[in-house]
Amino acid sequence: MYGFAKNQRDNIDVNELKTLKRLAKDLLSYNDVDLEKAIEIGEIIEVL
């Protein structure tokens, strides 16, 4: 995932929005076991 400061770029395009929505849907469907597994294999990282 790419983050950017608002002063560097105005907005995201339609394709980026579709991709982010799909990613959000997938991540929000993870249960505790799925999250732990994804963290363990480095698919996602936990940010505190």
C-alpha positions in Angstrom: 0.0 0.0 0.0 1.2 3.5 -0.8 0.6 6.4 1.5 1.2 10.0 0.5 0.9 13.4 2.0 -2.1 15.5 0.7 0.3 18.2 -0.3 2.2 15.8 -2.6 -0.9 14.6 -4.5 -4.5 15.7 -4.8 -6.3 12.4 -4.8 -6.4 8.8 -6.0 -7.7 7.8 -9.4 -10.7 5.5 -10.1 -8.6 2.3 -10.5 -6.7 3.0 -7.2 -10.1 3.5 -5.4 -11.4 0.2 -6.8 -8.3 -1.6 -5.6 -8.4 -0.1 -2.2 -12.0 -1.0 -1.7 -11.3 -4.6 -2.7 -8.3 -4.7 -0.3 -10.4 -3.3 2.5 -13.2 -5.8 1.9 -10.6 -8.7 2.0 -8.9 -7.4 5.1 -12.1 -6.8 7.0 -13.2 -10.4 6.3 -10.2 -11.8 8.2 -10.9 -13.5 11.5 -8.3 -13.6 14.3 -6.6 -16.8 13.0 -6.4 -15.3 9.5 -4.8 -12.1 10.9 -2.3 -13.9 12.9 -1.3 -16.1 10.0 -1.0 -13.0 7.7 1.2 -11.3 10.2 3.3 -14.4 10.8 4.1 -14.9 7.1 4.8 -11.1 6.5 1.7 -10.6 4.3 0.7 -7.7 6.5 2.4 -5.9 9.4 0.8 -4.7 12.6 1.2 -1.0 13.1 0.6 0.3 16.7 
